[in-house]
Amino acid sequence: MRRTGNLFERLCSFETLHRAFRLAARGKGERLYCARFGYERESELLRLQEELRSGTYRHGGYRDFTVHDPKTRQVRAAVFRDRVVHHALCGVIEPIFEARFISDSFACRKGKGTLAALERCKALARRFADGYALKLDAAKYFYSVDHEVLLGILARKIKDRRVLALCREILASSQDRRFRGYFPGDDLLALLRPTGIPIGNLSSQLFSNIYLGELDLFVKHSLRRKAYLRYMDDMLLFASGKAELWETLARIEAFLAERLRLRVHPKKRTVSPVRRGVDWVGYRVFPDRVRLLRRNIFRFRARNRRLRRLLRRRTIPTRRVRDSLVSFLGYARHAQAGRLMRRLMYLEAF
């Protein structure tokens, strides 16, 4: 396998760091931390450049907070200078791995967002209208990514030791000890293996695709399952019969455990007829139509009621309510939801 070197100097160049700063600051120009860094932009970037080149750069801490929509997650926000480093690193190594990703891997890739994933699922649902779909995901995925396994995958494509050392530094800045476990062949030291990549880092988005990219290649090339999609840690396969999907699931579970030290979520693996609909990226996809997930409709209605209460108390501007509605309408327009959309537009008029 061809490995790429001579990456670190490009990563540390002022041009790369300045571009990374602009990307990290996008949409955050009014935030105090961003404005403060931007005011001393040149000196801050030169200091960062010197730390990287001398090997003295150390990743800072995180600000932790919890989000509850669509589900409860702990998010870790790195300090701004570290986000600049994340952008610089991803800008240099992403093209190397992008060339290796399969076309049916979605999320955090240019042109591979939610709508692209939805369109691909619609095409496969039509093709396997009389068949079955296997839906599964990796249990506690972001918290369970094994650092040494990930670094080994990175090292197979990158031979620049300083870039790999920077990846190790970023990984070491955040570990999660809650979801370490035993796998076949482990000894008692298994519980000491560092795991977890923080939800919130740009680097984590790339690392997560690189990590499960190994599974993508296994399914597509070794198992020869072409009707396979992945959106982050959600996976979907189509086939003509149930038996081949259950067999494929067993092979995937073995691969995840042996190669990536991951487990399939025991309550989130299902094989069902395609004609009953497949839940995918926030929609329920049938061979001939697309519906909104009921839980998303209920969630929007609850959020809308809450925002309107705040609006009546004059604690939020009207724009907040309108932005929420426009966002939901943008989501709903990709499904057969005309009656619901007309009703929402009527409510907005009043």
PLY file of the C-alpha trace (Angstrom):
ply
format ascii 1.0
element vertex 350
property float x
property float y
property float z
element edge 349
property int vertex1
property int vertex2
end_header
0.00 0.00 0.00
1.40 3.36 -1.02
2.17 5.71 1.89
2.41 9.49 1.72
5.19 11.49 3.36
6.48 15.07 3.48
3.22 16.37 4.88
4.27 18.13 8.05
5.93 21.19 6.54
2.87 21.77 4.38
0.69 21.45 7.48
2.86 23.98 9.35
3.10 26.53 6.55
1.66 29.94 7.35
-0.61 29.66 4.32
-2.14 26.41 5.60
-2.55 27.75 9.14
-4.12 30.98 7.90
-6.58 29.03 5.75
-7.34 26.84 8.78
-7.99 29.96 10.86
-10.49 31.27 8.32
-12.32 27.93 8.26
-12.38 27.67 12.06
-13.68 31.26 12.33
-16.45 30.82 9.76
-19.76 31.85 11.32
-18.08 32.65 14.65
-16.58 36.07 13.94
-18.63 37.75 16.68
-17.59 35.28 19.39
-15.15 36.82 21.85
-12.61 33.98 21.68
-12.57 34.17 17.88
-12.31 37.97 17.79
-9.48 37.89 20.32
-7.51 35.35 18.29
-8.27 37.22 15.07
-7.06 40.53 16.50
-3.60 39.01 17.07
-3.94 36.67 14.12
-0.41 36.87 12.73
1.39 36.52 16.05
-0.98 33.74 17.20
-0.44 31.75 14.00
3.33 32.26 14.09
3.38 31.06 17.71
1.32 28.03 16.74
3.63 27.37 13.80
6.69 27.49 16.06
5.13 25.10 18.60
4.24 22.61 15.87
7.67 22.72 14.25
9.55 22.45 17.54
7.36 19.62 18.80
6.23 21.61 21.85
2.58 21.94 20.80
0.22 20.49 23.38
-3.51 20.21 22.89
-5.54 22.18 25.43
-8.60 21.20 27.40
-12.26 21.14 26.45
-15.50 22.82 27.41
-18.08 20.11 27.92
-21.80 20.52 27.40
-24.77 18.26 26.67
-27.21 18.42 23.77
-30.58 16.66 23.87
-31.85 17.01 20.29
-32.25 14.61 18.57
-30.75 12.51 21.37
-28.65 13.16 24.44
-24.95 13.48 23.67
-21.95 14.93 25.44
-20.16 17.42 23.20
-16.59 18.56 23.85
-15.57 21.94 22.43
-11.83 22.49 22.02
-10.27 25.93 22.52
-10.03 27.98 19.35
-6.29 27.58 18.67
-6.70 23.81 18.78
-9.56 24.02 16.30
-7.18 25.82 13.93
-4.81 22.85 14.23
-7.69 20.42 13.57
-8.55 22.27 10.34
-4.91 22.36 9.26
-4.46 18.63 9.90
-7.68 17.64 8.13
-6.88 19.87 5.16
-3.62 18.00 4.63
-4.59 14.37 5.28
-8.24 14.29 4.17
-7.45 14.09 0.41
-5.29 11.02 1.08
-8.17 9.11 2.64
-10.96 10.62 0.53
-9.53 8.78 -2.47
-9.95 5.53 -0.51
-13.50 6.05 0.74
-16.31 4.20 -1.00
-18.94 6.23 -2.85
-21.71 4.98 -0.54
-20.13 6.39 2.62
-21.95 9.56 3.70
-21.65 12.34 6.33
-18.85 14.87 6.76
-17.80 14.58 3.12
-18.25 17.12 0.35
-21.36 16.26 -1.68
-22.13 13.33 0.64
-24.63 14.83 3.04
-28.08 13.83 4.21
-29.82 14.40 0.88
-27.26 12.38 -1.07
-27.70 9.53 1.43
-31.48 9.79 1.10
-31.40 9.69 -2.71
-29.14 6.63 -2.72
-31.43 4.85 -0.26
-34.47 5.66 -2.43
-32.75 4.13 -5.46
-31.89 0.94 -3.58
-35.38 0.70 -2.04
-36.86 0.76 -5.54
-34.37 -1.84 -6.73
-35.07 -4.18 -3.80
-38.79 -3.41 -3.48
-39.59 -7.10 -2.87
-36.48 -7.71 -0.77
-35.24 -6.97 2.73
-33.13 -4.36 4.50
-30.65 -4.82 7.35
-30.24 -1.78 9.60
-27.53 -1.64 12.27
-25.19 0.70 14.06
-22.08 0.54 16.20
-22.73 0.73 19.95
-21.37 3.92 21.59
-19.28 4.48 18.49
-17.49 7.77 19.20
-16.75 6.71 22.78
-15.38 3.31 21.68
-12.91 4.16 18.90
-9.62 2.53 19.91
-6.69 4.95 19.63
-4.04 2.37 18.76
-6.20 0.75 16.11
-6.94 4.16 14.56
-3.27 5.17 14.60
-2.41 1.88 12.90
-4.92 2.62 10.13
-3.50 6.13 9.73
0.06 4.81 9.59
-0.79 2.50 6.69
-1.35 5.58 4.50
0.84 8.21 6.20
4.56 7.76 6.73
5.30 11.25 8.08
6.07 10.56 11.74
5.42 14.12 12.86
1.92 14.09 11.37
1.23 10.79 13.12
2.59 12.26 16.37
0.20 15.20 16.00
-2.70 12.78 15.46
-1.65 10.97 18.64
-1.52 14.26 20.56
-5.05 15.17 19.45
-6.36 11.71 20.33
-4.66 11.75 23.74
-6.36 15.05 24.61
-9.64 13.22 25.20
-10.24 9.68 26.40
-13.39 7.92 27.52
-12.95 5.16 30.07
-16.63 4.20 30.33
-16.90 1.96 27.28
-13.70 -0.06 27.29
-14.32 -3.78 27.03
-12.87 -7.18 26.35
-12.63 -8.73 22.92
-11.38 -12.15 21.73
-7.69 -12.60 22.55
-7.52 -9.78 25.12
-5.51 -9.94 28.33
-6.08 -7.97 31.54
-4.38 -4.90 30.07
-7.24 -4.38 27.62
-9.00 -2.05 30.04
-6.00 0.30 29.87
-6.31 0.84 26.13
-7.20 4.50 25.40
-10.51 4.91 23.58
-12.88 7.63 22.47
-12.86 10.60 20.10
-14.72 13.74 21.20
-17.95 14.67 19.48
-17.31 18.27 18.45
-13.82 18.07 16.94
-13.49 18.41 13.17
-10.71 15.83 13.38
-13.15 13.38 15.00
-15.43 13.57 11.98
-12.57 12.61 9.67
-11.17 9.99 12.06
-14.60 8.38 12.37
-14.90 8.01 8.60
-11.37 6.64 8.34
-12.04 4.11 11.12
-15.28 2.70 9.70
-13.87 3.05 6.20
-12.17 -0.26 6.98
-15.59 -1.87 7.41
-16.83 -0.24 4.19
-14.03 -1.85 2.20
-14.62 -5.21 3.88
-18.34 -5.21 3.08
-17.98 -3.94 -0.49
-14.92 -5.92 -1.59
-14.55 -8.96 0.68
-18.25 -9.70 1.20
-19.18 -8.27 -2.23
-22.28 -6.60 -0.85
-22.81 -3.71 -3.25
-26.17 -2.55 -1.85
-24.56 -1.12 1.29
-24.75 2.40 2.72
-23.18 4.03 5.73
-24.01 7.38 7.30
-21.50 7.94 10.12
-22.07 4.86 12.33
-25.46 3.89 10.87
-25.28 1.10 8.29
-27.88 -0.18 5.85
-27.79 -3.19 3.53
-30.33 -4.44 0.99
-30.73 -7.98 -0.34
-33.30 -10.26 -1.92
-33.54 -12.62 1.06
-33.31 -12.57 4.84
-30.79 -15.38 5.13
-28.00 -13.58 3.30
-28.52 -10.47 5.43
-28.31 -12.43 8.68
-25.17 -14.12 7.37
-23.72 -10.73 6.43
-24.54 -9.38 9.89
-22.59 -12.22 11.52
-19.57 -11.47 9.31
-19.79 -7.75 10.09
-20.00 -8.39 13.84
-16.92 -10.60 13.68
-14.98 -8.01 11.66
-15.91 -5.17 13.99
-14.84 -7.13 17.07
-11.61 -8.56 15.66
-10.35 -5.60 13.63
-11.91 -2.46 15.09
-12.81 -3.44 18.68
-16.41 -2.36 18.19
-19.76 -4.01 18.81
-23.06 -3.78 16.99
-25.76 -2.23 19.17
-27.87 -5.25 20.23
-31.16 -3.30 20.09
-30.47 -1.54 16.80
-30.04 -4.38 14.33
-33.12 -5.32 12.36
-33.99 -7.17 9.17
-37.34 -6.12 7.70
-39.18 -6.10 4.36
-38.36 -3.04 2.28
-42.05 -2.55 1.50
-42.67 -1.75 5.17
-40.26 1.16 4.94
-36.69 1.74 6.06
-35.69 4.41 8.60
-32.78 6.35 7.14
-31.30 9.82 7.84
-34.49 11.12 9.45
-36.96 9.73 6.91
-38.90 6.52 6.36
-38.12 5.34 2.85
-40.51 3.11 0.90
-40.01 1.83 -2.66
-42.51 4.38 -4.01
-42.49 7.23 -1.49
-40.74 8.92 1.43
-42.38 9.81 4.73
-41.26 11.90 7.67
-40.47 10.02 10.87
-43.28 10.56 13.35
-40.86 11.17 16.19
-39.35 14.08 14.25
-42.80 15.61 13.73
-43.59 15.28 17.45
-40.18 16.73 18.34
-40.74 19.74 16.08
-44.22 20.37 17.49
-42.88 20.28 21.04
-40.04 22.64 20.13
-42.43 24.97 18.30
-44.78 25.14 21.30
-41.84 25.92 23.56
-40.56 28.68 21.27
-44.01 30.25 20.94
-44.38 30.34 24.73
-41.04 32.15 24.94
-42.14 34.49 22.17
-45.32 35.41 24.04
-43.17 36.24 27.06
-40.97 38.32 24.75
-37.82 36.47 25.79
-36.87 35.54 22.22
-37.21 37.41 18.91
-39.77 36.38 16.27
-36.88 35.32 14.06
-36.15 32.32 16.32
-39.62 30.88 15.74
-39.49 31.58 12.01
-36.01 30.05 11.65
-37.18 26.88 13.40
-40.18 26.61 11.07
-38.13 27.26 7.93
-35.62 24.61 9.02
-38.36 22.02 9.49
-40.01 22.92 6.19
-36.64 22.43 4.49
-36.50 18.95 6.01
-40.14 18.14 5.16
-39.96 19.19 1.50
-37.99 16.04 0.64
-40.88 13.78 1.69
-44.53 13.39 0.78
-45.73 15.80 3.46
-47.76 18.38 1.55
-50.69 18.49 3.98
-48.39 18.97 6.97
-46.42 21.71 5.21
-49.60 23.61 4.27
-50.80 23.41 7.85
-47.49 24.74 9.16
-47.53 27.60 6.67
-51.08 28.43 7.79
-49.97 28.53 11.43
-47.05 30.78 10.51
-49.45 33.26 8.91
-51.07 33.70 12.32
0 1
1 2
2 3
3 4
4 5
5 6
6 7
7 8
8 9
9 10
10 11
11 12
12 13
13 14
14 15
15 16
16 17
17 18
18 19
19 20
20 21
21 22
22 23
23 24
24 25
25 26
26 27
27 28
28 29
29 30
30 31
31 32
32 33
33 34
34 35
35 36
36 37
37 38
38 39
39 40
40 41
41 42
42 43
43 44
44 45
45 46
46 47
47 48
48 49
49 50
50 51
51 52
52 53
53 54
54 55
55 56
56 57
57 58
58 59
59 60
60 61
61 62
62 63
63 64
64 65
65 66
66 67
67 68
68 69
69 70
70 71
71 72
72 73
73 74
74 75
75 76
76 77
77 78
78 79
79 80
80 81
81 82
82 83
83 84
84 85
85 86
86 87
87 88
88 89
89 90
90 91
91 92
92 93
93 94
94 95
95 96
96 97
97 98
98 99
99 100
100 101
101 102
102 103
103 104
104 105
105 106
106 107
107 108
108 109
109 110
110 111
111 112
112 113
113 114
114 115
115 116
116 117
117 118
118 119
119 120
120 121
121 122
122 123
123 124
124 125
125 126
126 127
127 128
128 129
129 130
130 131
131 132
132 133
133 134
134 135
135 136
136 137
137 138
138 139
139 140
140 141
141 142
142 143
143 144
144 145
145 146
146 147
147 148
148 149
149 150
150 151
151 152
152 153
153 154
154 155
155 156
156 157
157 158
158 159
159 160
160 161
161 162
162 163
163 164
164 165
165 166
166 167
167 168
168 169
169 170
170 171
171 172
172 173
173 174
174 175
175 176
176 177
177 178
178 179
179 180
180 181
181 182
182 183
183 184
184 185
185 186
186 187
187 188
188 189
189 190
190 191
191 192
192 193
193 194
194 195
195 196
196 197
197 198
198 199
199 200
200 201
201 202
202 203
203 204
204 205
205 206
206 207
207 208
208 209
209 210
210 211
211 212
212 213
213 214
214 215
215 216
216 217
217 218
218 219
219 220
220 221
221 222
222 223
223 224
224 225
225 226
226 227
227 228
228 229
229 230
230 231
231 232
232 233
233 234
234 235
235 236
236 237
237 238
238 239
239 240
240 241
241 242
242 243
243 244
244 245
245 246
246 247
247 248
248 249
249 250
250 251
251 252
252 253
253 254
254 255
255 256
256 257
257 258
258 259
259 260
260 261
261 262
262 263
263 264
264 265
265 266
266 267
267 268
268 269
269 270
270 271
271 272
272 273
273 274
274 275
275 276
276 277
277 278
278 279
279 280
280 281
281 282
282 283
283 284
284 285
285 286
286 287
287 288
288 289
289 290
290 291
291 292
292 293
293 294
294 295
295 296
296 297
297 298
298 299
299 300
300 301
301 302
302 303
303 304
304 305
305 306
306 307
307 308
308 309
309 310
310 311
311 312
312 313
313 314
314 315
315 316
316 317
317 318
318 319
319 320
320 321
321 322
322 323
323 324
324 325
325 326
326 327
327 328
328 329
329 330
330 331
331 332
332 333
333 334
334 335
335 336
336 337
337 338
338 339
339 340
340 341
341 342
342 343
343 344
344 345
345 346
346 347
347 348
348 349
